[in-house]
Amino acid sequence: MANDALEPGLNSAQALHLLTSARYADKLFSDIESVLFASKSKSPFREYKNELPPGQIRVIEDYLAKIRVQLVKSLESQGVTLPAPQIESIHSIRTTLAFVKIAFEDCRPGKMRGYGDLSESKAREINGLVDEMSAAVQKLDIYLAQGLAQDFEARLGRLQQVGNDIGIVRHLQQIIADHGLVEDRPMLSMIIERLESPNFEIAVFGRVSSGKSSLLNSIVQTEVLPVGVNPITSVPTRLVFGETARLKICYTDRNPERLEIDKLAEFVTEEHNPANCKHVERVVAEIPSPRLRQGIIFVDTPGL
């Protein structure tokens, strides 16, 4: 009779023990998946040999999937509810990248000297290597911060619904993914932004020092664009309507920043930004000009 009285269900401690054991088993399954992934990894420090043929890897993955399905059914049959995920994957990845940056910074000459003296030439070389690796990690961090991967398909879906032909965009995205061209993802995002925008964009092209900037200043009735006899524009500058005059500077290797409009020459002129040494991807100048209020965007381009 005592056993019959307990039969309706597990108590909270028993349910927690069952859930904890199932979670531990699933973690071990994830460890197996990590071994499968690591054996295929391109990491130069991989621990596992790539000795499993692709067909066998797929069979193992299928078995793990089936076991997990059965595991969930078993828990549900006992009235055990699975907890929802609590940690955002992007947040976790960016946190890990922060530790990667720290690992690289620990290789700076100032910290390496604790293991022995470094010559000045070798110190400069090490600093350069750390700068290169840190910049590559920073690009990935910026990409995650912008959330480009998260809403890419949703944005393309919305464009497709309103009749846009997105076949070429998808093809470009596939090329970037297949060849690891991460530095080109911001440009792909710009193409999508252009398709999403209801504004009409007019780019002004011409030879060096042919008066493009002067013409646009006249059109928008302001002297925002720098002009001169020597070549001026080194990166494209978009003129858009804004209630307050200000700049948005987008970089290829760090987060965008907003500045006062009088800082424009520091980023778009060959004198202050020769060969685009500041790694500016694009410049947007917001101007309270009536000529721009109707959604027209003018683009001042580098000379041909």
PASEBA-1860 file (N, C-alpha, C; in nm, 3 decimals):
! residues 304
1> MANDALEP> 0.083/-0.121/0.000/0.000/0.000/0.000/0.087/0.126/0.000 ~ 0.201/0.120/0.072/0.288/0.237/0.077/0.342/0.269/-0.062 ~ 0.379/0.164/-0.137/0.428/0.188/-0.272/0.320/0.247/-0.362 ~ 0.193/0.203/-0.346/0.084/0.259/-0.424/0.066/0.406/-0.394 ~ 0.088/0.447/-0.270/0.069/0.587/-0.231/0.175/0.677/-0.297 ~ 0.291/0.622/-0.325/0.398/0.703/-0.384/0.393/0.704/-0.537 ~ 0.314/0.617/-0.595/0.318/0.597/-0.741/0.281/0.718/-0.825 ~ 0.192/0.811/-0.783/0.150/0.919/-0.872/0.262/1.001/-0.933
9> GLNSAQAL> 0.374/1.019/-0.869/0.480/1.099/-0.930/0.603/1.109/-0.843 ~ 0.709/1.169/-0.898/0.832/1.189/-0.825/0.821/1.311/-0.736 ~ 0.890/1.308/-0.622/0.894/1.430/-0.542/0.998/1.523/-0.602 ~ 1.008/1.645/-0.550/1.093/1.747/-0.611/1.240/1.706/-0.612 ~ 1.285/1.640/-0.505/1.426/1.598/-0.499/1.456/1.489/-0.603 ~ 1.363/1.397/-0.619/1.382/1.290/-0.717/1.380/1.346/-0.859 ~ 1.288/1.437/-0.885/1.280/1.499/-1.018/1.408/1.576/-1.049 ~ 1.460/1.648/-0.948/1.583/1.724/-0.967/1.701/1.631/-0.995
17> HLLTSARY> 1.706/1.518/-0.924/1.814/1.422/-0.946/1.807/1.363/-1.087 ~ 1.686/1.332/-1.132/1.668/1.277/-1.267/1.710/1.380/-1.372 ~ 1.669/1.506/-1.351/1.704/1.612/-1.444/1.855/1.636/-1.447 ~ 1.918/1.637/-1.329/2.062/1.659/-1.321/2.140/1.548/-1.391 ~ 2.097/1.425/-1.373/2.164/1.312/-1.437/2.148/1.318/-1.588 ~ 2.028/1.357/-1.633/2.004/1.368/-1.777/2.089/1.480/-1.837 ~ 2.099/1.591/-1.763/2.180/1.703/-1.812/2.328/1.663/-1.820 ~ 2.374/1.587/-1.723/2.514/1.542/-1.724/2.538/1.448/-1.843
25> ADKLFSDI> 2.442/1.360/-1.868/2.454/1.269/-1.983/2.459/1.349/-2.113 ~ 2.376/1.451/-2.122/2.374/1.534/-2.243/2.506/1.608/-2.259 ~ 2.565/1.652/-2.147/2.696/1.718/-2.155/2.800/1.622/-2.210 ~ 2.792/1.495/-2.170/2.886/1.397/-2.223/2.864/1.375/-2.373 ~ 2.737/1.380/-2.414/2.708/1.372/-2.558/2.773/1.492/-2.630 ~ 2.762/1.609/-2.568/2.824/1.729/-2.628/2.975/1.713/-2.636 ~ 3.034/1.648/-2.535/3.178/1.623/-2.539/3.213/1.534/-2.658 ~ 3.128/1.435/-2.685/3.150/1.348/-2.802/3.142/1.431/-2.930
33> ESVLFASK> 3.042/1.518/-2.937/3.028/1.605/-3.054/3.150/1.695/-3.070 ~ 3.204/1.741/-2.956/3.324/1.824/-2.961/3.442/1.748/-3.020 ~ 3.452/1.620/-2.986/3.558/1.537/-3.042/3.540/1.522/-3.192 ~ 3.415/1.501/-3.235/3.388/1.488/-3.378/3.421/1.618/-3.451 ~ 3.381/1.730/-3.391/3.409/1.860/-3.452/3.559/1.887/-3.453 ~ 3.625/1.858/-3.340/3.768/1.886/-3.329/3.848/1.804/-3.430 ~ 3.802/1.683/-3.459/3.875/1.601/-3.555/3.867/1.659/-3.695 ~ 3.764/1.741/-3.721/3.749/1.805/-3.852/3.798/1.950/-3.850
41> SKSPFREY> 3.837/1.998/-3.732/3.874/2.138/-3.716/4.000/2.172/-3.796 ~ 4.011/2.298/-3.836/4.130/2.347/-3.904/4.230/2.405/-3.805 ~ 4.204/2.389/-3.677/4.294/2.441/-3.574/4.432/2.378/-3.585 ~ 4.539/2.458/-3.575/4.674/2.399/-3.578/4.709/2.327/-3.448 ~ 4.625/2.342/-3.344/4.651/2.281/-3.215/4.549/2.172/-3.181 ~ 4.484/2.117/-3.280/4.380/2.018/-3.252/4.440/1.895/-3.183 ~ 4.363/1.837/-3.090/4.410/1.724/-3.010/4.378/1.590/-3.075 ~ 4.276/1.587/-3.158/4.227/1.458/-3.208/4.260/1.441/-3.356
49> KNELPPGQ> 4.301/1.320/-3.391/4.330/1.289/-3.530/4.201/1.275/-3.609 ~ 4.208/1.314/-3.734/4.091/1.305/-3.822/4.089/1.167/-3.887 ~ 4.050/1.066/-3.808/4.055/0.927/-3.857/3.917/0.871/-3.890 ~ 3.811/0.946/-3.857/3.675/0.898/-3.884/3.629/0.946/-4.021 ~ 3.584/0.856/-4.106/3.530/0.899/-4.236/3.401/0.976/-4.218 ~ 3.366/1.066/-4.312/3.245/1.147/-4.299/3.119/1.065/-4.276 ~ 3.108/0.949/-4.342/2.989/0.866/-4.324/2.974/0.818/-4.182 ~ 3.084/0.780/-4.119/3.079/0.731/-3.982/3.046/0.845/-3.885
57> IRVIEDYL> 3.097/0.963/-3.913/3.065/1.079/-3.828/2.915/1.107/-3.831 ~ 2.856/1.101/-3.950/2.711/1.125/-3.962/2.631/1.021/-3.886 ~ 2.675/0.894/-3.890/2.605/0.788/-3.817/2.609/0.815/-3.667 ~ 2.727/0.854/-3.616/2.740/0.885/-3.473/2.649/1.002/-3.436 ~ 2.647/1.104/-3.520/2.562/1.221/-3.493/2.415/1.181/-3.493 ~ 2.376/1.093/-3.584/2.236/1.046/-3.589/2.200/0.969/-3.462 ~ 2.292/0.883/-3.417/2.268/0.808/-3.293/2.250/0.903/-3.175 ~ 2.335/1.003/-3.166/2.324/1.098/-3.056/2.191/1.172/-3.061
65> AKIRVQLV> 2.148/1.207/-3.181/2.020/1.276/-3.195/1.904/1.188/-3.148 ~ 1.907/1.061/-3.186/1.801/0.968/-3.145/1.801/0.946/-2.993 ~ 1.920/0.933/-2.935/1.929/0.915/-2.790/1.873/1.037/-2.717 ~ 1.900/1.154/-2.770/1.851/1.276/-2.706/1.699/1.285/-2.714 ~ 1.643/1.244/-2.827/1.497/1.242/-2.839/1.437/1.149/-2.734 ~ 1.496/1.032/-2.719/1.447/0.937/-2.619/1.466/0.991/-2.478 ~ 1.574/1.063/-2.455/1.600/1.122/-2.324/1.491/1.223/-2.287 ~ 1.455/1.307/-2.383/1.351/1.407/-2.358/1.217/1.338/-2.330
73> KSLESQGV> 1.185/1.237/-2.408/1.059/1.165/-2.387/1.056/1.101/-2.248 ~ 1.168/1.047/-2.203/1.174/0.985/-2.072/1.149/1.087/-1.961 ~ 1.209/1.203/-1.974/1.188/1.308/-1.874/1.042/1.354/-1.873 ~ 0.987/1.375/-1.993/0.848/1.420/-2.002/0.752/1.317/-1.943 ~ 0.783/1.189/-1.961/0.694/1.084/-1.908/0.689/1.086/-1.756 ~ 0.794/1.145/-1.693/0.798/1.153/-1.548/0.759/1.292/-1.497 ~ 0.708/1.373/-1.588/0.663/1.507/-1.548/0.776/1.604/-1.520 ~ 0.895/1.577/-1.572/1.009/1.666/-1.551/1.017/1.765/-1.667
81> TLPAPQIE> 1.014/1.893/-1.633/1.017/1.999/-1.735/1.161/2.041/-1.762 ~ 1.198/2.048/-1.889/1.333/2.091/-1.924/1.345/2.242/-1.910 ~ 1.452/2.292/-1.848/1.470/2.437/-1.834/1.502/2.501/-1.968 ~ 1.456/2.624/-1.986/1.485/2.697/-2.108/1.629/2.750/-2.104 ~ 1.693/2.767/-2.220/1.829/2.825/-2.223/1.830/2.964/-2.159 ~ 1.934/2.994/-2.083/1.942/3.121/-2.010/2.049/3.215/-2.063 ~ 2.149/3.161/-2.132/2.263/3.243/-2.174/2.257/3.267/-2.324 ~ 2.270/3.394/-2.367/2.270/3.427/-2.509/2.404/3.384/-2.570
89> SIHSIRTT> 2.397/3.315/-2.683/2.518/3.262/-2.744/2.614/3.373/-2.785 ~ 2.562/3.482/-2.841/2.649/3.591/-2.884/2.722/3.651/-2.765 ~ 2.650/3.667/-2.653/2.713/3.721/-2.532/2.827/3.629/-2.487 ~ 2.802/3.499/-2.489/2.904/3.404/-2.446/3.026/3.408/-2.538 ~ 3.002/3.416/-2.669/3.113/3.420/-2.765/3.195/3.547/-2.746 ~ 3.126/3.660/-2.727/3.197/3.787/-2.710/3.276/3.789/-2.580 ~ 3.222/3.724/-2.476/3.297/3.713/-2.350/3.424/3.632/-2.371 ~ 3.413/3.522/-2.445/3.530/3.440/-2.474/3.632/3.519/-2.556
97> LAFVKIAF> 3.584/3.599/-2.652/3.675/3.681/-2.732/3.750/3.781/-2.645 ~ 3.686/3.830/-2.539/3.754/3.922/-2.447/3.874/3.854/-2.383 ~ 3.859/3.726/-2.348/3.971/3.652/-2.290/4.078/3.623/-2.396 ~ 4.035/3.607/-2.522/4.133/3.590/-2.630/4.219/3.715/-2.643 ~ 4.155/3.832/-2.635/4.230/3.958/-2.642/4.330/3.968/-2.528 ~ 4.289/3.927/-2.409/4.380/3.930/-2.293/4.499/3.838/-2.317 ~ 4.473/3.720/-2.375/4.581/3.625/-2.404/4.684/3.686/-2.499 ~ 4.635/3.758/-2.601/4.727/3.823/-2.695/4.804/3.936/-2.627
105> EDCRPGKM> 4.734/4.015/-2.544/4.800/4.126/-2.475/4.910/4.076/-2.382 ~ 4.895/3.956/-2.328/4.997/3.899/-2.241/5.126/3.866/-2.316 ~ 5.121/3.875/-2.450/5.241/3.849/-2.530/5.313/3.978/-2.568 ~ 5.268/4.092/-2.516/5.335/4.218/-2.543/5.479/4.213/-2.489 ~ 5.572/4.283/-2.553/5.712/4.280/-2.510/5.731/4.313/-2.362 ~ 5.652/4.407/-2.310/5.665/4.444/-2.171/5.643/4.327/-2.077 ~ 5.555/4.235/-2.115/5.528/4.117/-2.032/5.618/4.000/-2.070 ~ 5.662/3.998/-2.195/5.753/3.891/-2.239/5.890/3.905/-2.175
113> RGYGDLSE> 5.927/4.027/-2.135/6.060/4.049/-2.078/6.078/3.975/-1.947 ~ 5.966/3.936/-1.885/5.977/3.857/-1.764/6.039/3.720/-1.790 ~ 6.041/3.680/-1.918/6.100/3.552/-1.956/6.239/3.569/-2.019 ~ 6.285/3.694/-2.023/6.415/3.722/-2.083/6.410/3.851/-2.163 ~ 6.526/3.910/-2.187/6.534/4.037/-2.258/6.500/4.020/-2.406 ~ 6.441/4.126/-2.463/6.409/4.131/-2.606/6.479/4.250/-2.668 ~ 6.531/4.232/-2.788/6.590/4.344/-2.861/6.479/4.437/-2.907 ~ 6.514/4.562/-2.939/6.415/4.659/-2.984/6.347/4.613/-3.113
121> SKAREING> 6.425/4.557/-3.204/6.367/4.510/-3.331/6.271/4.395/-3.308 ~ 6.309/4.303/-3.218/6.220/4.190/-3.189/6.095/4.236/-3.115 ~ 6.110/4.337/-3.028/5.994/4.392/-2.956/5.894/4.453/-3.053 ~ 5.945/4.527/-3.153/5.856/4.586/-3.255/5.786/4.476/-3.334 ~ 5.861/4.371/-3.366/5.802/4.259/-3.441/5.690/4.192/-3.363 ~ 5.714/4.166/-3.234/5.612/4.104/-3.149/5.491/4.194/-3.136 ~ 5.515/4.324/-3.117/5.403/4.418/-3.108/5.319/4.416/-3.235 ~ 5.385/4.408/-3.349/5.312/4.403/-3.476/5.227/4.278/-3.488
129> LVDEMSAA> 5.281/4.164/-3.445/5.204/4.040/-3.450/5.083/4.046/-3.359 ~ 5.101/4.102/-3.239/4.989/4.114/-3.145/4.883/4.208/-3.202 ~ 4.928/4.319/-3.263/4.833/4.414/-3.322/4.750/4.347/-3.431 ~ 4.814/4.267/-3.515/4.743/4.199/-3.624/4.639/4.101/-3.570 ~ 4.677/4.021/-3.471/4.584/3.924/-3.415/4.470/3.992/-3.341 ~ 4.502/4.097/-3.266/4.399/4.170/-3.192/4.300/4.236/-3.286 ~ 4.350/4.289/-3.398/4.262/4.353/-3.496/4.168/4.251/-3.558 ~ 4.218/4.130/-3.586/4.133/4.025/-3.643/4.023/3.984/-3.546
137> VQKLDIYL> 4.058/3.971/-3.417/3.959/3.937/-3.316/3.858/4.050/-3.300 ~ 3.907/4.174/-3.307/3.818/4.290/-3.292/3.716/4.296/-3.404 ~ 3.754/4.259/-3.525/3.660/4.258/-3.637/3.547/4.159/-3.612 ~ 3.582/4.042/-3.561/3.478/3.943/-3.529/3.388/3.995/-3.418 ~ 3.446/4.060/-3.319/3.367/4.114/-3.207/3.270/4.220/-3.257 ~ 3.316/4.307/-3.345/3.230/4.412/-3.401/3.117/4.349/-3.482 ~ 3.151/4.246/-3.560/3.050/4.176/-3.639/2.940/4.120/-3.550 ~ 2.980/4.059/-3.437/2.881/4.004/-3.344/2.802/4.114/-3.277
145> AQGLAQDF> 2.869/4.225/-3.245/2.800/4.336/-3.179/2.693/4.396/-3.269 ~ 2.719/4.398/-3.398/2.622/4.453/-3.493/2.507/4.358/-3.520 ~ 2.524/4.231/-3.483/2.416/4.134/-3.500/2.385/4.103/-3.644 ~ 2.487/4.110/-3.732/2.462/4.089/-3.875/2.412/3.949/-3.904 ~ 2.472/3.849/-3.837/2.432/3.711/-3.865/2.294/3.680/-3.812 ~ 2.258/3.747/-3.702/2.134/3.713/-3.633/2.010/3.744/-3.717 ~ 2.011/3.858/-3.789/1.890/3.898/-3.860/1.905/3.893/-4.011 ~ 2.012/3.830/-4.061/2.037/3.830/-4.204/1.923/3.765/-4.281
153> EARLGRLQ> 1.883/3.645/-4.243/1.777/3.575/-4.314/1.644/3.646/-4.300 ~ 1.618/3.701/-4.182/1.491/3.773/-4.162/1.484/3.896/-4.253 ~ 1.594/3.966/-4.266/1.597/4.085/-4.352/1.578/4.048/-4.498 ~ 1.644/3.941/-4.541/1.627/3.896/-4.679/1.484/3.849/-4.704 ~ 1.425/3.783/-4.603/1.286/3.739/-4.618/1.191/3.855/-4.636 ~ 1.212/3.962/-4.560/1.126/4.080/-4.575/1.143/4.145/-4.712 ~ 1.267/4.149/-4.760/1.291/4.206/-4.893/1.223/4.123/-5.001 ~ 1.228/3.991/-4.986/1.168/3.901/-5.084/1.016/3.917/-5.086
161> QVGNDIGI> 0.957/3.941/-4.970/0.812/3.956/-4.961/0.761/4.078/-5.038 ~ 0.844/4.182/-5.046/0.800/4.304/-5.117/0.848/4.304/-5.262 ~ 0.895/4.187/-5.310/0.923/4.173/-5.452/1.065/4.199/-5.495 ~ 1.159/4.212/-5.399/1.298/4.233/-5.437/1.362/4.102/-5.482 ~ 1.447/4.111/-5.584/1.522/3.995/-5.630/1.650/3.986/-5.547 ~ 1.657/3.888/-5.457/1.769/3.878/-5.364/1.862/3.762/-5.399 ~ 1.845/3.705/-5.517/1.927/3.591/-5.556/2.076/3.623/-5.555 ~ 2.112/3.739/-5.608/2.253/3.778/-5.614/2.308/3.800/-5.473
169> VRHLQQII> 2.227/3.859/-5.386/2.271/3.884/-5.248/2.299/3.752/-5.177 ~ 2.209/3.656/-5.195/2.231/3.524/-5.134/2.357/3.458/-5.190 ~ 2.380/3.476/-5.320/2.499/3.417/-5.382/2.625/3.480/-5.324 ~ 2.625/3.612/-5.305/2.739/3.681/-5.245/2.763/3.632/-5.103 ~ 2.653/3.615/-5.028/2.665/3.569/-4.890/2.727/3.430/-4.885 ~ 2.690/3.344/-4.980/2.743/3.208/-4.985/2.892/3.209/-5.018 ~ 2.932/3.296/-5.109/3.074/3.307/-5.144/3.156/3.354/-5.023 ~ 3.102/3.453/-4.952/3.172/3.504/-4.833/3.184/3.395/-4.728
177> ADHGLVED> 3.077/3.317/-4.708/3.078/3.210/-4.608/3.173/3.098/-4.649 ~ 3.170/3.059/-4.776/3.253/2.946/-4.822/3.402/2.977/-4.816 ~ 3.439/3.102/-4.842/3.580/3.137/-4.849/3.629/3.213/-4.726 ~ 3.542/3.227/-4.625/3.585/3.294/-4.502/3.621/3.440/-4.521 ~ 3.552/3.510/-4.611/3.583/3.650/-4.640/3.511/3.742/-4.541 ~ 3.548/3.729/-4.412/3.475/3.802/-4.307/3.486/3.952/-4.324 ~ 3.597/4.000/-4.383/3.614/4.144/-4.398/3.515/4.202/-4.498 ~ 3.450/4.117/-4.579/3.354/4.166/-4.677/3.210/4.165/-4.626
185> RPMLSMII> 3.188/4.112/-4.507/3.051/4.108/-4.453/2.992/4.248/-4.432 ~ 3.070/4.346/-4.380/3.011/4.480/-4.369/2.963/4.537/-4.502 ~ 3.036/4.507/-4.611/2.994/4.555/-4.743/2.863/4.487/-4.784 ~ 2.848/4.360/-4.752/2.724/4.289/-4.782/2.609/4.352/-4.704 ~ 2.634/4.387/-4.579/2.532/4.453/-4.499/2.491/4.587/-4.560 ~ 2.588/4.658/-4.616/2.557/4.786/-4.682/2.465/4.765/-4.801 ~ 2.487/4.657/-4.877/2.400/4.627/-4.992/2.257/4.602/-4.945 ~ 2.245/4.524/-4.836/2.111/4.496/-4.781/2.046/4.624/-4.731
193> ERLESPNF> 2.122/4.709/-4.662/2.068/4.836/-4.614/2.018/4.921/-4.729 ~ 2.094/4.917/-4.840/2.052/4.996/-4.958/1.920/4.943/-5.014 ~ 1.902/4.810/-5.017/1.777/4.752/-5.065/1.662/4.782/-4.971 ~ 1.691/4.791/-4.841/1.587/4.817/-4.742/1.545/4.963/-4.740 ~ 1.634/5.051/-4.781/1.609/5.195/-4.768/1.509/5.244/-4.873 ~ 1.413/5.327/-4.831/1.319/5.387/-4.927/1.377/5.511/-4.994 ~ 1.497/5.550/-4.955/1.558/5.673/-5.007/1.613/5.652/-5.148 ~ 1.626/5.763/-5.219/1.682/5.763/-5.354/1.824/5.816/-5.346
201> EIAVFGRV> 1.921/5.734/-5.386/2.062/5.768/-5.369/2.123/5.810/-5.502 ~ 2.190/5.925/-5.502/2.256/5.978/-5.621/2.404/5.991/-5.593 ~ 2.486/5.916/-5.665/2.631/5.924/-5.649/2.688/6.016/-5.756 ~ 2.777/6.103/-5.715/2.839/6.199/-5.807/2.981/6.152/-5.836 ~ 3.008/6.121/-5.963/3.140/6.074/-6.005/3.206/6.180/-6.093 ~ 3.338/6.176/-6.100/3.410/6.269/-6.186/3.559/6.256/-6.165 ~ 3.635/6.328/-6.246/3.779/6.324/-6.233/3.823/6.396/-6.106 ~ 3.949/6.369/-6.068/4.005/6.435/-5.951/4.001/6.586/-5.969
209> SSGKSSLL> 3.959/6.655/-5.863/3.954/6.803/-5.860/3.866/6.860/-5.971 ~ 3.758/6.790/-6.003/3.667/6.840/-6.106/3.552/6.920/-6.047 ~ 3.547/6.935/-5.914/3.445/7.020/-5.852/3.325/6.945/-5.799 ~ 3.336/6.815/-5.776/3.222/6.738/-5.727/3.176/6.788/-5.589 ~ 3.272/6.808/-5.499/3.237/6.853/-5.364/3.175/6.992/-5.366 ~ 3.228/7.080/-5.449/3.172/7.215/-5.460/3.030/7.211/-5.513 ~ 3.006/7.125/-5.612/2.871/7.111/-5.668/2.772/7.066/-5.561 ~ 2.810/6.964/-5.482/2.720/6.912/-5.379/2.697/7.014/-5.268
217> NSIVQTEV> 2.801/7.089/-5.233/2.781/7.196/-5.135/2.677/7.296/-5.182 ~ 2.681/7.325/-5.312/2.584/7.419/-5.369/2.444/7.360/-5.368 ~ 2.432/7.231/-5.400/2.301/7.167/-5.405/2.235/7.164/-5.268 ~ 2.311/7.125/-5.164/2.254/7.113/-5.029/2.259/7.243/-4.952 ~ 2.315/7.349/-5.018/2.318/7.484/-4.961/2.392/7.490/-4.827 ~ 2.511/7.430/-4.826/2.597/7.434/-4.708/2.740/7.409/-4.752 ~ 2.835/7.446/-4.668/2.976/7.426/-4.700/3.033/7.309/-4.621 ~ 2.957/7.201/-4.608/2.998/7.089/-4.525/3.115/7.012/-4.584
225> LPVGVNPI> 3.119/6.995/-4.717/3.224/6.917/-4.781/3.349/7.002/-4.803 ~ 3.467/6.952/-4.764/3.590/7.028/-4.787/3.621/7.034/-4.936 ~ 3.673/7.148/-4.980/3.708/7.167/-5.121/3.850/7.223/-5.127 ~ 3.916/7.203/-5.241/4.051/7.253/-5.257/4.104/7.221/-5.394 ~ 4.224/7.270/-5.423/4.286/7.249/-5.553/4.339/7.107/-5.564 ~ 4.402/7.058/-5.455/4.459/6.923/-5.456/4.348/6.819/-5.437 ~ 4.376/6.689/-5.467/4.276/6.585/-5.444/4.228/6.586/-5.300 ~ 4.096/6.587/-5.283/4.038/6.603/-5.150/3.976/6.474/-5.099
233> TSVPTRLV> 3.876/6.422/-5.168/3.798/6.312/-5.114/3.872/6.179/-5.127 ~ 3.896/6.112/-5.012/3.964/5.982/-5.014/3.868/5.867/-4.986 ~ 3.751/5.894/-4.926/3.648/5.792/-4.901/3.512/5.852/-4.935 ~ 3.415/5.769/-4.974/3.282/5.822/-5.007/3.217/5.888/-4.885 ~ 3.146/5.996/-4.911/3.073/6.068/-4.806/2.927/6.078/-4.846 ~ 2.837/6.026/-4.761/2.694/6.033/-4.788/2.634/6.154/-4.717 ~ 2.558/6.230/-4.792/2.488/6.346/-4.737/2.342/6.310/-4.720 ~ 2.294/6.305/-4.596/2.156/6.267/-4.567/2.093/6.375/-4.479
241> FGETARLK> 1.960/6.374/-4.474/1.892/6.473/-4.392/1.900/6.437/-4.245 ~ 1.918/6.538/-4.162/1.916/6.521/-4.018/1.875/6.652/-3.953 ~ 1.804/6.643/-3.842/1.761/6.765/-3.772/1.880/6.843/-3.717 ~ 1.988/6.770/-3.685/2.109/6.832/-3.632/2.228/6.789/-3.715 ~ 2.317/6.882/-3.746/2.436/6.850/-3.825/2.532/6.768/-3.741 ~ 2.567/6.648/-3.789/2.662/6.561/-3.718/2.713/6.455/-3.814 ~ 2.818/6.385/-3.771/2.882/6.282/-3.854/2.866/6.146/-3.791 ~ 2.860/6.044/-3.876/2.872/5.906/-3.832/2.986/5.844/-3.912
249> ICYTDRNP> 3.091/5.803/-3.841/3.208/5.744/-3.905/3.206/5.593/-3.881 ~ 3.202/5.514/-3.988/3.203/5.368/-3.978/3.341/5.317/-4.021 ~ 3.400/5.233/-3.936/3.533/5.181/-3.961/3.526/5.033/-4.000 ~ 3.635/4.985/-4.057/3.643/4.843/-4.091/3.693/4.760/-3.974 ~ 3.753/4.824/-3.874/3.818/4.747/-3.766/3.775/4.787/-3.625 ~ 3.672/4.871/-3.611/3.623/4.906/-3.478/3.482/4.962/-3.488 ~ 3.423/4.991/-3.374/3.285/5.036/-3.371/3.269/5.175/-3.431 ~ 3.151/5.206/-3.487/3.127/5.340/-3.541/3.130/5.445/-3.430
257> ERLEIDKL> 3.150/5.569/-3.468/3.144/5.678/-3.371/3.076/5.799/-3.434 ~ 3.016/5.881/-3.349/2.948/6.004/-3.393/3.030/6.124/-3.349 ~ 3.047/6.220/-3.440/3.132/6.336/-3.415/3.063/6.463/-3.464 ~ 3.123/6.575/-3.428/3.074/6.702/-3.479/3.102/6.712/-3.629 ~ 3.018/6.786/-3.700/3.027/6.793/-3.845/3.158/6.856/-3.891 ~ 3.219/6.943/-3.807/3.343/7.009/-3.849/3.464/6.917/-3.848 ~ 3.446/6.790/-3.806/3.555/6.692/-3.807/3.562/6.616/-3.939 ~ 3.476/6.649/-4.033/3.465/6.571/-4.157/3.598/6.562/-4.232
265> AEFVTEEH> 3.669/6.674/-4.244/3.792/6.677/-4.322/3.897/6.581/-4.267 ~ 3.891/6.549/-4.138/3.989/6.460/-4.077/3.977/6.316/-4.129 ~ 3.864/6.284/-4.193/3.840/6.146/-4.235/3.827/6.130/-4.386 ~ 3.791/6.237/-4.457/3.762/6.221/-4.600/3.863/6.289/-4.691 ~ 3.961/6.357/-4.635/4.059/6.423/-4.719/4.189/6.344/-4.724 ~ 4.254/6.353/-4.838/4.381/6.283/-4.855/4.488/6.341/-4.763 ~ 4.475/6.468/-4.728/4.574/6.531/-4.640/4.571/6.472/-4.500 ~ 4.452/6.453/-4.444/4.439/6.405/-4.306/4.419/6.253/-4.297
273> NPANCKHV> 4.379/6.191/-4.407/4.357/6.046/-4.408/4.417/5.987/-4.536 ~ 4.551/5.997/-4.551/4.614/5.950/-4.676/4.596/5.801/-4.696 ~ 4.553/5.765/-4.818/4.531/5.624/-4.854/4.439/5.555/-4.755 ~ 4.349/5.632/-4.693/4.253/5.581/-4.594/4.325/5.503/-4.483 ~ 4.429/5.562/-4.426/4.507/5.495/-4.321/4.426/5.479/-4.192 ~ 4.314/5.552/-4.179/4.230/5.540/-4.059/4.126/5.429/-4.074 ~ 4.131/5.357/-4.186/4.044/5.242/-4.211/3.895/5.280/-4.201 ~ 3.859/5.389/-4.266/3.720/5.434/-4.268/3.645/5.358/-4.377
281> ERVVAEIP> 3.533/5.298/-4.340/3.452/5.224/-4.437/3.356/5.317/-4.509 ~ 3.293/5.407/-4.434/3.202/5.505/-4.494/3.179/5.618/-4.396 ~ 3.137/5.731/-4.451/3.108/5.850/-4.371/2.968/5.897/-4.407 ~ 2.888/5.922/-4.304/2.753/5.974/-4.324/2.745/6.111/-4.258 ~ 2.716/6.212/-4.337/2.701/6.348/-4.285/2.553/6.384/-4.282 ~ 2.499/6.401/-4.162/2.359/6.441/-4.146/2.352/6.593/-4.146 ~ 2.268/6.646/-4.236/2.262/6.791/-4.256/2.116/6.835/-4.256 ~ 2.081/6.942/-4.184/1.943/6.993/-4.184/1.913/7.077/-4.309
289> SPRLRQGI> 1.930/7.014/-4.426/1.908/7.084/-4.552/1.773/7.047/-4.611 ~ 1.690/7.145/-4.648/1.560/7.115/-4.711/1.574/7.031/-4.838 ~ 1.687/7.042/-4.906/1.709/6.966/-5.029/1.719/6.816/-5.003 ~ 1.746/6.778/-4.879/1.762/6.637/-4.845/1.641/6.581/-4.771 ~ 1.544/6.666/-4.743/1.431/6.625/-4.660/1.343/6.521/-4.728 ~ 1.341/6.516/-4.859/1.250/6.426/-4.932/1.307/6.285/-4.950 ~ 1.414/6.252/-4.877/1.469/6.117/-4.886/1.575/6.100/-4.992 ~ 1.627/6.209/-5.048/1.735/6.201/-5.145/1.868/6.198/-5.070
297> IFVDTPGL> 1.957/6.107/-5.109/2.090/6.097/-5.051/2.192/6.123/-5.161 ~ 2.281/6.216/-5.137/2.391/6.243/-5.231/2.518/6.178/-5.179 ~ 2.598/6.123/-5.271/2.722/6.056/-5.232/2.837/6.126/-5.306 ~ 2.929/6.181/-5.228/3.050/6.242/-5.283/3.155/6.132/-5.291 ~ 3.198/6.096/-5.410/3.289/5.983/-5.430/3.432/6.030/-5.454 ~ 3.531/5.942/-5.429/3.671/5.977/-5.464/3.685/6.000/-5.613 ~ 3.780/6.083/-5.651/3.801/6.114/-5.792/3.848/5.992/-5.871 ~ 3.810/5.991/-5.998/3.848/5.880/-6.086/3.987/5.900/-6.141
END
